[in-house]
Amino acid sequence: MHLHNENILLVGSVLLLLSILGGKTTSRWGVPTLLFFLLTGILAGSEGIGGIAFDDPEKAQIIGVTALNFILFSGGLSTNFRTISPVLRKGLALSTLGVVLTALSVAIFVHFLLGFTMPVGLLLGAIVSSTDAAAVFSILRGRGIKLKGDLAPTLELESGSNDPMAYFLTISLTAVVKEGAFNATELLLMCCKGFVIGTLMGYATGKGSLWLINRIHLPNKGLYFVLLMALAFFSYSSTEFLGGNGFLSIYICAVLLGSSDFVHKRILIQFYDGIAWLMQIILFLALGLLVFPSRVWAVTGWGILISAFLIFVARPIGVFGTLLFFKTDIRSKLFLSWVGLRGAVPIVFATYPMIAGLPESNLIFNLVFFISVSSVLVQGTLLPWVARRLKLTNI
């Protein structure tokens, strides 16, 4: 089946309905809802029963980046700085140093045991290094789990803020693999530039958005939804235009707004929470359509090895290595190691090597897809059990 103007709304609405109804049913069995959205896309795709032809990484990336903007913005709006301030240093350390340690561990593993070149190994490690906030909290909230101590704000901050580092590493290492040259000094300068501009623009657009939304006095309440959407996209796009990290900017902008009082705040947050869920469903469906199961099946052996290493070795190295500088008990470290779920974000990032035309891009994409699915299935399904086993839940 080919998507045309005449049937795209029909197909889209059917897929959305199936995803929501099926996700609600499977969540009762302990299966993460987001995984069902992804499987719905696969079944509707080229090799599924739907037979929808979709093999366009560029379109998938546009959908992915747009969806991630909404998801990050909604997550930031729901975050109160006063809640995360006690764990600010810890959360930011996990979202930066933790990401780097995880990526490096995966790179070393695939280089020495599976024969990947070190640059390609680093690229693969960077793509799968960030955790998925949507996956983690949809499981915790869906199962009614309340975590003890500062675990919830730590997870909220880390999973909401580690995408910028993973994004920077992905686009930088894609360029390194493509050009065949590595300049550590240049990479460090690019990192500093991206994060400095991203931080400053995020703060500036956040403060500017707060000032504007409280003073513009629009005649129609519905226009505030449009205004906030325009401000969010401006924060991301203007930062990218200046050479900064747009994902970092939009997240900081949203956190500043979420920590302040502004007109119609409660209803706007509720609206964007719903939009974020819509974007998650669309994102997972689109990525599912992009996948050819036969190609993923061909890398199952390597996928199992890398996924197991990531879950049981690389993520714990990232967590324990980072938290050496903080007073955190062993049970909390073990739990933080387990909740490093990979969701849609790594799959979106895996489209960058494909668009760049890297010879290894199809292998990377299929491995990342397998790793993400197995992470959500294994870690997501067992997450409530692990939390209770470590006695970290408030009953």
C-alpha positions, -999 to +999 in steps of 0.1 A: +000+000+000+012+035-008+003+066+012-016+092-009-035+124+000-067+104-003-059+078+023-032+092+046-057+105+071-076+072+071-045+051+075-031+075+102-063+075+122-066+037+121-030+033+133-035+058+161-067+041+173-050+006+172-020+019+190-040+035+219-065+007+223-038-020+220-014-002+242-040+001+270-047-036+268-010-048+267+000-024+296-022-045+319+000-075+311+031-055+321+042-048+285+054-012+280+028+007+260+053+025+238+066-009+226+031-017+212+032+016+193+064+005+176+051-030+168+020-015+153+042+005+129+062-026+120+030-046+113+017-018+091+051-015+073+065-029+041+070-064+054+039-064+077+003-071+070-004-035+062+022-034+034+027+004+037+058+013+017+080+036+037+118+036+033+127+073+037+152+081+065+150+118+058+113+120+064+116+098+094+142+121+108+121+152+103+092+135+121+116+124+148+132+157+154+098+175+155+084+149+179+115+152+202+110+189+203+075+185+216+085+157+240+114+176+255+093+208+257+065+190+275+089+173+298+105+206+307+071+223+313+062+196+338+095+200+356+098+224+385+134+236+391+128+236+429+122+199+427+153+190+407+177+216+422+188+193+451+199+167+425+210+192+398+248+183+399+240+145+401+215+146+373+236+167+350+267+145+357+247+114+346+234+131+315+269+142+304+297+121+319+274+091+322+265+093+285+302+095+275+312+065+297+284+044+284+292+053+248+329+046+253+322+012+270+300+001+241+327+012+216+354-008+233+332-039+234+322-038+198+357-029+187+376-058+204+350-085+205+329-079+173+356-063+151+340-028+146+365+000+139+368+023+169+351+053+152+321+032+141+320+017+176+320+051+192+292+062+168+271+032+177+278+038+214+268+074+212+235+066+195+224+042+222+239+062+251+208+082+261+178+070+281+142+076+272+122+096+297+089+088+281+095+051+284+107+052+320+079+074+334+051+058+313+059+025+330+063+039+365+031+060+363+012+032+345+020+007+373+015+033+401+051+031+414+064+059+436+101+059+442+118+067+475+141+096+481+155+116+453+154+089+427+124+103+408+138+138+403+172+123+394+157+102+368+135+130+355+165+154+351+189+128+337+165+113+311+152+148+302+186+163+297+209+135+283+196+137+247+216+169+239+249+151+248+240+120+228+228+142+199+261+161+199+282+129+200+261+114+172+264+142+147+301+148+155+310+111+152+290+107+120+312+135+105+343+118+119+334+084+103+324+101+070+356+122+067+379+096+082+396+121+104+395+127+142+405+159+158+400+158+196+406+195+201+381+205+174+356+181+188+360+196+223+356+231+210+324+221+191+311+206+223+318+237+243+303+259+216+272+239+212+265+236+250+274+272+258+252+286+230+224+261+238+225+271+275+225+308+268+198+306+242+177+284+263+178+308+292+172+338+269+143+323+251+128+310+283+129+344+300+117+361+268+089+336+264+078+341+300+078+379+296+058+377+263+032+352+273+023+372+304+020+406+286+006+399+252-031+396+263-044+376+234-081+379+226-086+342+223-074+317+249-067+291+221-041+314+207-019+308+237-014+272+226-001+284+192+020+311+209+038+286+231+043+263+202+059+290+182+082+300+211+093+264+216+102+259+180+119+293+179+141+283+209+152+251+191+156+265+156+173+298+164+198+279+186+206+254+158+210+284+134+236+299+156+255+266+159+243+257+193+225+226+207+188+231+200+177+202+222+194+216+252+180+251+245+143+239+242+146+219+274+161+248+294+135+271+280+107+248+290+121+242+325+123+280+331+087+283+320+076+253+341+092+267+372+075+301+368+039+314+368+024+323+335-011+328+320-032+296+316-002+276+329-022+245+341-043+240+310-012+247+287+008+220+305-021+195+302-024+203+265+013+198+258+013+166+278-014+153+254+006+166+224+037+149+237+019+116+239+006+121+203+041+128+192+054+097+209+028+076+192+035+091+158+073+088+163+071+051+172+047+044+144+069+062+118+101+044+131+082+011+130+072+017+094+108+025+085+120-009+098+124-040+077+121-069+102+141-093+080+171-070+082+168-067+119+166-105+122+198-108+103+217-089+131+200-107+160+232-124+172+252-092+175+222-074+188+217-098+217+254-094+226+255-057+224+221-052+242+232-075+270+265-057+274+247-023+274+222-034+300+245-053+324+279-036+319+279-003+299+250+014+317+263+004+352+297+016+343+282+050+333+262+052+365+287+039+390+316+057+373+297+090+375+283+086+410+318+080+424+317+118+430+284+117+449+270+101+481+245+076+467+237+042+482+243+010+463+206+001+458+199+035+442+229+030+419+217-005+409+182+009+402+196+038+381+216+013+362+186-008+354+163+021+343+186+031+314+158+023+289+165+030+253+134+040+234+127+060+202+155+086+206+184+062+196+164+051+166+159+087+155+196+093+160+204+062+139+190+080+109+218+105+108+245+080+096+219+067+070+213+102+056+251+109+056+255+078+035+279+059+057+286+023+045+278+010+080+246+030+084+222+001+077+240-022+101+240+006+128+203+013+123+192-023+125+214-029+156+200+002+173+165-009+166+171-043+181+188-028+211+160-003+217+132-029+214+150-054+237+158-027+262+122-016+265+110-052+266+135-065+291+142-035+313+108-020+310+089-052+318+111-059+349+114-023+361+086-025+387+099-058+400+135-044+403+122-013+422+103-035+447+132-060+450+156-032+459+130-018+483+129+016+466+092+021+463+068+039+486+038+016+491 
